[in-house]
Amino acid sequence: MTVAPPARAGAPVKEGTVTVTVDQDRCCGAGQCVRNAPEVFDQREEDGIVLLLDPRPPAELRSAVEDAVVACPSGAVRIVED
């Protein structure tokens, strides 16, 4: 497995299966992941830290997940190419 670099705005969406990972220790609770991909991410009620709802989202959500990766100010959200 290789770790994909963060997507850039306007970058083409790659085909293939991906796994999404989050680092809760790195998360600052900004909520940009939830804003971009609410089907994949949520936040804990008590502190806003990211919760991963779907570590292997369907292909049609890939663009939204890539947007979440780019928007995350702490770099806590990653995509891992399978």
Contacts in CASP RR format, 6 or more apart in sequence:
PFRMAT RR
TARGET T0000
AUTHOR 0000-0000-0000
METHOD contacts of the structure
MODEL  1
MTVAPPARAGAPVKEGTVTVTVDQDRCCGAGQCVRNAPEVFDQREEDGIV
LLLDPRPPAELRSAVEDAVVACPSGAVRIVED
1 19 0 8 1.000
1 80 0 8 1.000
1 81 0 8 1.000
1 82 0 8 1.000
2 80 0 8 1.000
2 81 0 8 1.000
3 78 0 8 1.000
3 79 0 8 1.000
3 80 0 8 1.000
3 81 0 8 1.000
4 14 0 8 1.000
4 18 0 8 1.000
4 78 0 8 1.000
4 79 0 8 1.000
4 80 0 8 1.000
4 81 0 8 1.000
6 66 0 8 1.000
6 69 0 8 1.000
6 70 0 8 1.000
6 75 0 8 1.000
7 66 0 8 1.000
7 67 0 8 1.000
7 69 0 8 1.000
7 70 0 8 1.000
7 79 0 8 1.000
8 70 0 8 1.000
9 70 0 8 1.000
11 66 0 8 1.000
13 62 0 8 1.000
13 63 0 8 1.000
13 66 0 8 1.000
14 62 0 8 1.000
14 81 0 8 1.000
15 59 0 8 1.000
16 59 0 8 1.000
16 81 0 8 1.000
16 82 0 8 1.000
17 56 0 8 1.000
17 82 0 8 1.000
18 56 0 8 1.000
18 57 0 8 1.000
18 62 0 8 1.000
18 65 0 8 1.000
18 79 0 8 1.000
18 80 0 8 1.000
18 81 0 8 1.000
18 82 0 8 1.000
19 55 0 8 1.000
19 56 0 8 1.000
19 79 0 8 1.000
19 80 0 8 1.000
19 82 0 8 1.000
20 40 0 8 1.000
20 52 0 8 1.000
20 54 0 8 1.000
20 55 0 8 1.000
20 56 0 8 1.000
20 57 0 8 1.000
20 65 0 8 1.000
20 77 0 8 1.000
20 78 0 8 1.000
20 79 0 8 1.000
20 80 0 8 1.000
21 52 0 8 1.000
21 55 0 8 1.000
21 77 0 8 1.000
21 78 0 8 1.000
21 79 0 8 1.000
21 80 0 8 1.000
22 33 0 8 1.000
22 41 0 8 1.000
22 50 0 8 1.000
22 51 0 8 1.000
22 52 0 8 1.000
22 76 0 8 1.000
22 77 0 8 1.000
22 78 0 8 1.000
23 75 0 8 1.000
23 76 0 8 1.000
23 78 0 8 1.000
24 49 0 8 1.000
24 50 0 8 1.000
24 76 0 8 1.000
26 74 0 8 1.000
26 75 0 8 1.000
26 76 0 8 1.000
27 48 0 8 1.000
27 49 0 8 1.000
27 50 0 8 1.000
27 74 0 8 1.000
27 76 0 8 1.000
28 73 0 8 1.000
28 74 0 8 1.000
28 76 0 8 1.000
29 43 0 8 1.000
29 47 0 8 1.000
29 48 0 8 1.000
29 49 0 8 1.000
29 50 0 8 1.000
29 74 0 8 1.000
30 72 0 8 1.000
30 73 0 8 1.000
30 74 0 8 1.000
31 41 0 8 1.000
31 43 0 8 1.000
31 48 0 8 1.000
31 50 0 8 1.000
32 68 0 8 1.000
32 71 0 8 1.000
32 72 0 8 1.000
32 73 0 8 1.000
33 40 0 8 1.000
33 41 0 8 1.000
33 50 0 8 1.000
33 68 0 8 1.000
33 71 0 8 1.000
33 72 0 8 1.000
33 76 0 8 1.000
33 77 0 8 1.000
34 41 0 8 1.000
34 42 0 8 1.000
34 43 0 8 1.000
34 50 0 8 1.000
35 68 0 8 1.000
35 71 0 8 1.000
36 64 0 8 1.000
36 65 0 8 1.000
36 67 0 8 1.000
36 68 0 8 1.000
36 71 0 8 1.000
37 57 0 8 1.000
37 61 0 8 1.000
37 64 0 8 1.000
37 65 0 8 1.000
37 67 0 8 1.000
37 68 0 8 1.000
39 53 0 8 1.000
39 54 0 8 1.000
39 57 0 8 1.000
39 61 0 8 1.000
39 64 0 8 1.000
40 52 0 8 1.000
40 53 0 8 1.000
40 54 0 8 1.000
40 57 0 8 1.000
40 61 0 8 1.000
40 64 0 8 1.000
40 65 0 8 1.000
40 68 0 8 1.000
41 50 0 8 1.000
41 51 0 8 1.000
41 52 0 8 1.000
41 53 0 8 1.000
41 68 0 8 1.000
41 77 0 8 1.000
42 50 0 8 1.000
42 51 0 8 1.000
42 53 0 8 1.000
43 49 0 8 1.000
43 50 0 8 1.000
43 51 0 8 1.000
44 50 0 8 1.000
44 51 0 8 1.000
50 76 0 8 1.000
50 77 0 8 1.000
54 61 0 8 1.000
57 65 0 8 1.000
65 77 0 8 1.000
65 79 0 8 1.000
66 79 0 8 1.000
68 77 0 8 1.000
69 75 0 8 1.000
69 77 0 8 1.000
69 78 0 8 1.000
69 79 0 8 1.000
END
